[in-house]
């Protein structure tokens, strides 16, 4: 018996196919959860494996700087979690990941999906960028050099798909056919394994929009109340880095009788600084009636319910172009923006937040000048397979598993109704 065969038998027994197992002969799927955000993205994939007794799913926390929230996410999910070192010693029939770190260590055919929408940033090379292959120069609108980049900061960048010159995933699941062109430019060696499957959040938001009034009622909003959702991604270019200028305006320029305000902060901020610190920074705003959405809440429910969105360059602002909400753009890092992304088109079509005019006036302007045709074109660039993520993604997974698909179509679920956020608050 070969050493390789002995090792395979040992790892199979360790993973639960031994004498303690109730079901035998199952295909084993490993889900790599790097961060809370990546875990939530993968959570939209998991229903495609439900009700199939031929498949067993286990999880592991993959290495990442912001994986503090991953353990809490998996605990709330009720998942079986393997330690990372055990997971990379065990063979699986399939692995799912929305991140790239450590995936070269996994012993399974890997499906790599995107963790957000739009691939809106360019990843820059530190220094002069002379080291490494696959790096390309970039120029600004004026033709002047703006540094060197190695591709979009997302799934189509070469640094996210290759290891030592070889493509790691067995399948790269792309949201849009435009991503194939980006892949051809930045990582052409991955084209043979690329498949356009669509975007799960796009499909679920679209399915939930007809139920908008139910989400508003569940949140505790009155019919005459205007919900303003302030959303921030993470990092120094985010709105959170300038919240000290924006938050006082939310309190003083939007009358509480008319406006309800909710703040959505990227989970990476909570993970990096800790829940106590984020709540402490925002304590006065919370006491003044601004709802700080918890990081484990499904952000899509308040997005569907919102009348207005004040956002930055994060994915949530891009998804807002689907909903009909008026949008004000608080921050957008044009110098680091991926010119081929829908985010640049959004930044050109969206009114920019002005420091000298009242927020109420600007929100009215954004609603009156709503760029409906432009937003329709922008949101269409999030997914080129609208409503078909479930069927496309399930086909890819079951092909790699070597199983026939279940004999029923996958459903696109609406976003769960949220718990009430505003009940019990008294408007001034």
Secondary structure, 3 states (H helix, E strand, C coil): CCHHHHHHHHHHHHHHHCCCCCCCCCEEEEEEECCHHHHHHHHHHHHHHCCCCCEEEEEEECCCCCCHHHHHHHHHHCCCEECHHHHCCCECCEEEECCCCCHHHCECCEEEECCCCCCCEEEECCCCCCCCCCCEEEECCCCCEEEEEEEECCCCCHHHCEECCEECCCEEEECCCHHHHHHHHHCHHHHHHEEECCCHHHHHHHHHHHHHHHHHHHHCCCCCCEEEEEEECCCCCCHHHHHHHHHHHHHHHCCCCCEEEEEEECHHHHHHHCHHHHHHHCHHHHHCCCEECCCCCCHHHHHHHCCEEEECCCHHHHHHHHCCCEEEECCCCHHHECCCCHHHHHHHHCEECCCCCCHHHHHHHHHHCCCHHHHHHHHCCCCCCCCCHHHHHHHHHHHHHCCCCCCCCCCCCCCCCCCCCCCCCCCC
